[in-house]
Amino acid sequence: MSQYPTYHFYDDTRHPTVLSQVFPLPTGTEDEKFYPDEKKVLKYFSNERERRKFGAAQFCSFLRDTIEVEHCLVIPAIVSLRRIPYSIPDKPKQDLYKTATDEGYHAEQANAFLVELETILEIIPPQNRLPLFLRRLESAKSKESSVLNKNLLTIVNGIVTETRISVELSKFAGDAELSRTVREICKSHAHDEAIHSAQFQALGRWLWDAFDERTKELTSNFLHESAISRSVPDIDSLIHCFIAATGRSLKDASKIILTEYSAETMINYMLDAAKPTLKYVSHLNIYDFSDFDAMIAVESKRIEEEIHRRLKKLAR
């Protein structure tokens, strides 16, 4: 078995934010901006309040996704390490177990900010609706008959999300146009996620070296499918955010969003969000086992057909 890759971890000067339990909450002031402007829909807002509320609704969606990611992707990935036939060295495995504590805290942190923001701006959350990425990943897992494959896919989902989330959070933290509270909560989260990303990247490299050719082919497909599912925009979430901001009907909001977000736009959004993951997997030779371009073509066609079908239905 190859030597386990080195990775950054906490030391005497850097500690998990769970130890401080200090994080900001939205203040409710009129000048708070919670999300970068979505240029494709700016022309549909009749005033500044609608624009601001759309951004707030998007950040609420991001926070809900964060809670689901921590509870349903990352922590289960760590749990699954005990259920695969690969003897991960004790020290990195123990460090990953510690990470599960951080992730539970991040879900709590996100929920506290989410509840406060929804209350201040009177944003009604969608009822009993799992995020698109989670539904797709759960569907992929349900198609696997092998328990080992289910556990490998669970771990891959954790690796994919951890290789992108620290970059995503850092963009929020570094955006001077956003509210101080948004930048601070994302900065504290990104502080931990930079560590977690290094851990999961090392885990992925070590497992890859341990896999036989058949498992590498399987995992390559898992990695690419997971990267697409995790990063493709959620049209229904955008529609919900637009309704929350403008009070438009479901039919009107759906027409606007489905018209503005073409398959090409959606794929470009997805590729941009998945860039950190794709950069990471490029250092593995997964492209020898999986045709990512073909997968993108299939996804683009799926999105195009879905948009066409839904717009046709709305026109009746």
PyMOL commands that set and color helices and strands:
alter all, ss='L'
color gray80, all
select helices_A, chain A and resi 17-19+39-44+48-83+90-121+132-142+147-173+180-210+213-231+235-246+250-260+263-273+275-281+286-288+292-314
alter helices_A, ss='H'
color red, helices_A
deselect
rebuild
show_as cartoon
